[in-house]
Amino acid sequence: MAVHSRGKRFAALPFTRFATRVITYCAALFAALFVAFFVSACGSSDKTASLAGSTQQIKHVFIITLENENYTTTFGANTKAPYLANTLTAQGALVQQYYGTGHVSLDNYISMISGQSPTLQTDNDCTTYADFSLTGMTADGQAIGTGCVYPASVKTIADQLTAAKYTWKGYEGDMGNDPAREAATCGHPALGTTDLTNTQEAPNATTPAGDSYATRHNPFMYFHSIIDSPDCAANVVNLDKLTTDLQQVSTTANFNFITPSTCDDGHDAPCANGATGGLVSADAFLQKWVPVITASPAFKQDGLLIINFDESSYASVSMPNATEVDFAFSGDTCCSQQPGPNLGAFPQSAKMGTVPAAYLSSLGINATGLSGNIDLVLAKQSYGGDRTGAVMISKFIKPGTVSTVQYNHYAMLKSIEDMFGLGYLGYAGQTGLAGFGKDIFTNL
C-alpha cells in the first residue's frame, strides 16, 4: 500500500525428546524393519513432528487474509472482533505465535504464495506497478533485483498446483467495481503506471458501490507467470463468484486465496463507503463468509480454513514537525527468517507519500491545528512483520486447540505445499523451517 489508510494500534516450543528408555525400546523393537519410522516417531517432539504425509488428506485450502493488527489487539480481552477471537477459535485452533514476514503489505502477500523475500519496492507496496529487473538467483531460490512484477521464471504455488493438475482461485473483494481502474478479472494497473488502487473510491453515480479493491493485496498480480496466462481471467475473479463455486466439490478449487476489500479486511477505518472499518468490519466479513465456506461440500469433505493477517500494526506514531508524521514498526521475526538479498541494512525509513492534513483523521491521528500537505514516513527497525496470530478450522483440528509454536507466512506456504505433495518455493524450503504440526492438527 502506498500508505496504510487506517489507524493501527499499538520460542518456538522447545523440542522435547522421549525418555531414553522409550527410545531404547523403540530401537530394540523396530530397528530392523522400521528405521525411518523410528527417526520420525521417536526422535522429534510430539507437538512439532512433521505431518507432511498425514496432511495430504487435506485437499481444499481456503485462506482469508486480513490487515494490520497485532495479536493483543485482535485476540485480547477488549477485542473488536469477538467472532474471530472467541467464536472461531472455539471451533478450531488459535495459533498464538503466527508472524508476518515484513512491512507494509505487499511483501507479505508475495511471501505467502511464492516464498520470495522483499525488494525495496515490494517492501513499500509498489506505488508504481513496475517490472522486476532480475540480475540473478540465490542458491535458496531468491530472485535478486529490483521492482515489483516477477518474470515468468519465478514461480508461485499457483504454478505448482497447475503443473500438478490441481486447481486454484483468487477471490478479490470489489475487483472491477470501477472498470476505469481495474478489470473485473485479473485486475491490475498497466505496467509502468501509478497504481490507482492505492486510493479507495467512495460510492458515486458511476460506481454505486464504490471501489476498495487493492492490487497490492492480490499477490497473483505480481507474477508474469500468472498475469500473462489466459488462465488468469478465469482464476482471479471477484469475490462474488465464490458462493456459486462452493456449491459443488467439482467447482471448488483446491487452493482458494480470499482477499476482502480494504474495508472488509480491516485496513480502512473509517471506510470510503461510510462503514466503521477496522476489526469491526473485518469481523462482520467473517460472520458472513466463514459459515458459507465451512458449510460447503468441499470444506466438509477435506477442507482447511486459515484466517491470518498480512502484518502487525505499527509500534508508534510521532510528529517530528508540523509537516511530517512518522510510523515506526518493530519488525520482529520468528522461525529463523532471513531478510533476503534485496534489502539493505536496518533500520530504514522511507517517505510513502504526501496527504492533506485533513486525511490524517482516517489514520487515527489527531490533526487539530494542522493544515496543508503532510509527509508520511515509515520507519522500520527490522525486516520482519511482527506477531499477528492466526485461526485455523478443519475437521482435522479439535475445537478449542491452542498452538504456541512459532510460524510465519513461509511456514504456511511450506505446509500447503506439503498437503499437495509439491516442492518448496524460495524460503518455504529454508533449512529447519517447520510446517504446521500436531500442535495444530490435533485430530489427524
Secondary structure as the mmCIF struct_conf table of DSSP 4:
data_model
#
loop_
_struct_conf.conf_type_id
_struct_conf.id
_struct_conf.beg_label_comp_id
_struct_conf.beg_label_asym_id
_struct_conf.beg_label_seq_id
_struct_conf.end_label_comp_id
_struct_conf.end_label_asym_id
_struct_conf.end_label_seq_id
BEND BEND1 VAL A 3 VAL A 3
BEND BEND2 ARG A 6 ARG A 6
HELX_LH_PP_P HELX_LH_PP_P1 GLY A 7 ARG A 9
HELX_LH_PP_P HELX_LH_PP_P2 LEU A 13 PHE A 15
HELX_RH_AL_P HELX_RH_AL_P1 THR A 20 PHE A 30
TURN_TY1_P TURN_TY1_P1 ALA A 31 LEU A 33
HELX_RH_AL_P HELX_RH_AL_P2 VAL A 35 CYS A 42
BEND BEND3 GLY A 43 SER A 44
TURN_TY1_P TURN_TY1_P2 ASP A 46 THR A 48
TURN_TY1_P TURN_TY1_P3 ALA A 52 GLY A 53
HELX_RH_3T_P HELX_RH_3T_P1 SER A 54 GLN A 57
STRN STRN1 HIS A 60 LEU A 66
BEND BEND4 ASN A 68 ASN A 68
HELX_RH_AL_P HELX_RH_AL_P3 TYR A 71 PHE A 75
BEND BEND5 GLY A 76 GLY A 76
TURN_TY1_P TURN_TY1_P4 ALA A 77 ASN A 78
BEND BEND6 LYS A 80 LYS A 80
HELX_RH_AL_P HELX_RH_AL_P4 PRO A 82 PRO A 82
HELX_RH_PI_P HELX_RH_PI_P1 TYR A 83 LEU A 88
HELX_RH_AL_P HELX_RH_AL_P5 THR A 89 GLN A 91
BEND BEND7 GLY A 92 GLY A 92
STRN STRN2 ALA A 93 VAL A 95
TURN_TY1_P TURN_TY1_P5 GLN A 96 GLN A 97
STRN STRN3 TYR A 98 TYR A 99
BEND BEND8 GLY A 102 SER A 105
HELX_RH_AL_P HELX_RH_AL_P6 LEU A 106 SER A 114
HELX_LH_PP_P HELX_LH_PP_P3 GLN A 116 THR A 119
TURN_TY1_P TURN_TY1_P6 LEU A 120 GLN A 121
HELX_RH_3T_P HELX_RH_3T_P2 THR A 122 ASN A 124
TURN_TY1_P TURN_TY1_P7 ASP A 125 ASP A 125
BEND BEND9 THR A 127 THR A 127
STRN STRN4 THR A 128 TYR A 129
STRN STRN5 ASP A 131 ASP A 131
STRN STRN6 SER A 133 MET A 137
TURN_TY1_P TURN_TY1_P8 ALA A 139 ASP A 140
BEND BEND10 GLY A 141 GLY A 141
HELX_LH_PP_P HELX_LH_PP_P4 GLN A 142 GLN A 142
STRN STRN7 ALA A 143 THR A 146
BEND BEND11 GLY A 147 CYS A 148
STRN STRN8 VAL A 149 TYR A 150
TURN_TY1_P TURN_TY1_P9 ALA A 152 SER A 153
BEND BEND12 VAL A 154 VAL A 154
HELX_RH_AL_P HELX_RH_AL_P7 ILE A 157 ALA A 163
TURN_TY1_P TURN_TY1_P10 ALA A 164 LYS A 165
STRN STRN9 TRP A 168 GLU A 172
TURN_TY1_P TURN_TY1_P11 GLY A 173 GLY A 176
BEND BEND13 ASN A 177 ASP A 178
TURN_TY1_P TURN_TY1_P12 PRO A 179 ARG A 181
BEND BEND14 ALA A 184 CYS A 186
HELX_LH_PP_P HELX_LH_PP_P5 PRO A 189 ALA A 190
TURN_TY1_P TURN_TY1_P13 LEU A 191 GLY A 192
STRN STRN10 THR A 193 THR A 194
HELX_RH_3T_P HELX_RH_3T_P3 LEU A 196 ASN A 198
BEND BEND15 THR A 199 THR A 199
STRN STRN11 GLU A 201 GLU A 201
BEND BEND16 ALA A 205 THR A 206
TURN_TY1_P TURN_TY1_P14 PRO A 208 ALA A 209
STRN STRN12 ASP A 211 ASP A 211
HELX_RH_3T_P HELX_RH_3T_P4 THR A 215 HIS A 217
HELX_RH_3T_P HELX_RH_3T_P5 PRO A 219 TYR A 222
STRN STRN13 PHE A 223 PHE A 223
HELX_RH_AL_P HELX_RH_AL_P8 HIS A 224 ILE A 227
TURN_TY1_P TURN_TY1_P15 ASP A 228 ASP A 228
BEND BEND17 SER A 229 SER A 229
TURN_TY1_P TURN_TY1_P16 PRO A 230 ASP A 231
HELX_RH_AL_P HELX_RH_AL_P9 CYS A 232 ASN A 235
STRN STRN14 VAL A 236 ASN A 238
HELX_RH_3T_P HELX_RH_3T_P6 LEU A 239 LYS A 241
HELX_RH_AL_P HELX_RH_AL_P10 LEU A 242 ASP A 245
TURN_TY1_P TURN_TY1_P17 LEU A 246 GLN A 247
BEND BEND18 GLN A 248 GLN A 248
HELX_RH_3T_P HELX_RH_3T_P7 VAL A 249 THR A 251
BEND BEND19 THR A 252 THR A 252
BEND BEND20 ASN A 254 ASN A 254
STRN STRN15 PHE A 255 THR A 259
TURN_TY1_P TURN_TY1_P18 THR A 262 ASP A 265
BEND BEND21 GLY A 266 GLY A 266
BEND BEND22 ALA A 269 PRO A 270
TURN_TY1_P TURN_TY1_P19 ALA A 272 ASN A 273
BEND BEND23 GLY A 274 GLY A 274
HELX_RH_AL_P HELX_RH_AL_P11 GLY A 278 THR A 294
TURN_TY1_P TURN_TY1_P20 ALA A 295 ALA A 295
BEND BEND24 SER A 296 SER A 296
HELX_RH_AL_P HELX_RH_AL_P12 PRO A 297 ASP A 302
STRN STRN16 GLY A 303 PHE A 309
BEND BEND25 ASP A 310 ASP A 310
BEND BEND26 ALA A 315 ALA A 315
STRN STRN17 SER A 316 ASN A 321
TURN_TY1_P TURN_TY1_P21 ALA A 322 THR A 323
STRN STRN18 GLU A 324 PHE A 329
TURN_TY1_P TURN_TY1_P22 CYS A 335 SER A 336
BEND BEND27 PRO A 341 ASN A 342
BEND BEND28 ALA A 345 PRO A 347
STRN STRN19 GLN A 348 PRO A 356
HELX_RH_3T_P HELX_RH_3T_P8 ALA A 357 LEU A 363
TURN_TY1_P TURN_TY1_P23 GLY A 364 GLY A 364
TURN_TY1_P TURN_TY1_P24 THR A 368 GLY A 369
BEND BEND29 GLY A 372 GLY A 372
STRN STRN20 ASN A 373 LYS A 380
BEND BEND30 GLN A 381 TYR A 383
STRN STRN21 ARG A 387 ARG A 387
STRN STRN22 ALA A 390 SER A 394
TURN_TY1_P TURN_TY1_P25 LYS A 395 PHE A 396
BEND BEND31 ILE A 397 ILE A 397
TURN_TY1_P TURN_TY1_P26 PRO A 399 GLY A 400
STRN STRN23 THR A 401 SER A 403
BEND BEND32 VAL A 405 VAL A 405
STRN STRN24 TYR A 407 ASN A 408
HELX_RH_AL_P HELX_RH_AL_P13 HIS A 409 MET A 419
TURN_TY1_P TURN_TY1_P27 PHE A 420 GLY A 421
HELX_RH_3T_P HELX_RH_3T_P9 GLY A 426 GLY A 429
TURN_TY1_P TURN_TY1_P28 THR A 431 GLY A 432
HELX_LH_PP_P HELX_LH_PP_P6 LEU A 433 GLY A 435
BEND BEND33 PHE A 436 PHE A 436
TURN_TY1_P TURN_TY1_P29 LYS A 438 ILE A 440
TURN_TY1_P TURN_TY1_P30 THR A 442 ASN A 443
#
